[in-house]
């Protein structure tokens, strides 16, 4: 039996405990995932996703024992919440080389019409400033957006300036649409893997993969990681 399959029961116990401990976290939230209309999130990985690639946006050691690949939507309020959770995870485990965070795009255009363009803005930041600029831009956009299509498009070049990018080059990149194909590729991949809502994350450990569905709180994600690292 695969390691992650063996760990399914203890991880479920950890998750249940974490959810109880973090029950106040979800007060006034109907559900911790933004789902495409009519979609039901899948509980398993249907098709495996790519491990870390040379052109991926990565925080932490790409050769870490545990890789968490997150597919996210910049206008999803649950993604905004989960972004802070993942920053805490990397602060604790990334510096030790135990966990790496890979960010990929999953804009749900049916729910958030501004998200596809914002996803391309993230890729333009990466093109113009590399991995550091990508994360500075991404952190900032999640910080300032009210979510649910609340971010004024005029803020995108302002965030580029905040990230230290050449604003004229950023605007030219964004208007060209040249990163749409990458955004579409990320989206197609996560849908094939069973993602039907955001955030949708995949834990990769060796050749095995397991989903984290929705904006699970820090305590739950930490519990999963601690269980896996104990193996």
ZADODREN-565037 format. One line per field, with one value per residue (C-alpha): x, y, z. Coordinates in steps of 0.001 Angstrom, whole numbers, plus 500000, padded with zeros to 6 digits. Example, Ala and Ser with C-alpha at 12.3 -4.5 7.8 and 13.67 -1.06 7.14 Angstrom:
2
x: 512300,513670
y: 495500,498940
z: 507800,507140
***
This chain:
231
x: 500000,501328,502626,499952,497269,498607,498467,494907,493328,495817,495765,491964,492125,494582,492389,489290,491081,492414,489008,487519,490333,489946,486145,486010,488111,485106,482551,480465,482007,479627,482428,486227,486390,485117,483566,482744,478963,477501,480817,481471,485054,486703,488280,491155,493789,492386,495500,498874,500133,503666,506242,508362,509520,512390,509953,507666,507101,508576,509091,511328,513587,512368,513929,512046,510480,507033,505906,502591,501377,498612,496248,494757,492474,493501,489871,488833,488350,489304,492521,493289,492908,494907,497723,498430,498293,500879,503157,503122,503839,506865,508088,508091,509097,510591,513671,514375,514125,511216,508443,508259,505292,504588,502024,500018,497001,493378,491201,487503,486299,482659,482866,485627,485857,488958,490954,492293,493891,495278,496781,498543,499761,501461,503194,504300,505831,507760,508891,510173,511570,512041,510909,511391,509316,506632,506195,506362,503653,501549,501747,500730,497779,496330,496951,495130,492311,488922,488310,485212,486200,486738,490189,490289,492336,494144,495852,497758,500476,500656,501422,504043,505709,505491,507288,510059,509104,509318,505681,505781,507177,504654,501739,503069,503384,499890,498263,500044,498254,501326,500938,497348,498550,500406,497402,495216,497734,497721,493927,493591,496039,494260,490854,492242,493568,490078,490119,486662,487148,489775,492127,492974,496335,498209,500664,503486,505744,507921,505694,502550,499999,497096,494754,494136,490698,489817,491237,492204,493472,497106,496575,495241,498005,500636,499166,499346,502955,504040,502441,504172,507563,507337,507391
y: 500000,503498,505612,508279,505607,504119,507567,508273,507286,509060,512111,512098,512018,514901,516854,516218,517341,520396,521326,521079,523155,525699,525769,529515,529925,529191,531331,533236,531203,528961,526711,526883,526456,528483,525950,526362,526467,522963,521359,518894,518803,515404,513754,512076,512915,511671,512402,513251,516812,517850,517991,521166,522493,524812,527614,527106,529688,528035,528961,526593,523774,522262,518984,518987,515768,517358,519551,521380,522478,525062,525985,529334,532173,535705,536819,533844,534869,531377,531540,534870,533135,530061,532217,533392,529804,528708,531629,530435,526869,527985,530203,527122,524307,525956,527246,523680,522346,520050,521653,523582,525567,525691,528234,527641,529392,528298,531357,530501,532885,531888,533288,535881,537585,539561,536537,535383,538776,538902,535445,536772,539733,537293,535653,539021,539783,536520,537224,540691,540138,536425,534319,537009,539546,536945,536287,539958,540718,537714,538470,542051,541250,538903,541549,544377,542640,542647,539391,538447,540766,543660,544676,547636,546718,550049,548542,545963,548346,549928,546511,546088,549293,548030,544854,546925,546178,548428,549514,550266,546802,545263,546979,545861,542290,542252,543749,541231,538288,536128,534321,533218,529862,529167,530074,527825,524968,525213,525262,522262,520302,520851,520103,516803,516096,516517,520181,521707,524657,526935,526703,523172,521865,518629,517185,515394,513025,510936,509364,509733,512552,513543,516570,519289,520598,524180,526687,524282,526182,526240,523662,521111,521600,521520,518284,516642,517733,516582,513187,512761,513937,511450,508554
z: 500000,499152,502012,501550,501432,504671,506202,505065,508395,510709,508480,508539,512334,512348,509959,512048,515174,513445,512130,515594,517061,514306,514201,514789,511660,509508,511317,508748,505888,503985,502705,502445,498686,495729,493368,489720,489173,489276,490212,493008,494329,493895,496969,495090,492500,489181,487145,488639,488290,487369,490092,490414,487040,486183,485306,488312,491039,494119,497748,499667,498546,495237,496366,499670,500940,500680,497804,498005,494581,494970,492145,493042,491955,492971,493372,495489,499147,500310,498286,499949,503311,502295,500936,504481,505730,503181,504049,507658,506549,504537,507363,509603,507246,504178,505953,507139,503592,504511,502451,499188,497853,494133,492934,489749,488275,488493,487771,487908,485231,485757,489280,489006,485623,486645,487786,484372,483694,487216,486712,483613,485670,488058,485107,483750,487141,486938,483380,484211,487701,488279,491204,493864,491940,491309,495016,495948,493369,494389,498110,497414,495182,497806,500437,498650,496781,498525,496549,494534,491643,494024,492775,490386,487294,487687,490742,488682,487414,490881,492327,489598,490797,494380,493267,491672,488072,485032,484771,481040,480316,482682,480918,477526,478766,480205,477118,474872,476433,475919,479236,478654,477333,480570,482678,480520,480852,484647,484683,482377,484502,487806,486299,484975,488488,489974,490951,490814,493137,494604,496268,495155,496342,495769,498284,496474,498380,496108,493471,495546,495453,497670,497449,499997,499148,499980,502453,505205,508263,509335,512080,509594,507025,509771,511131,507719,507250,510700,510104,506767,508056,510915,508448
***
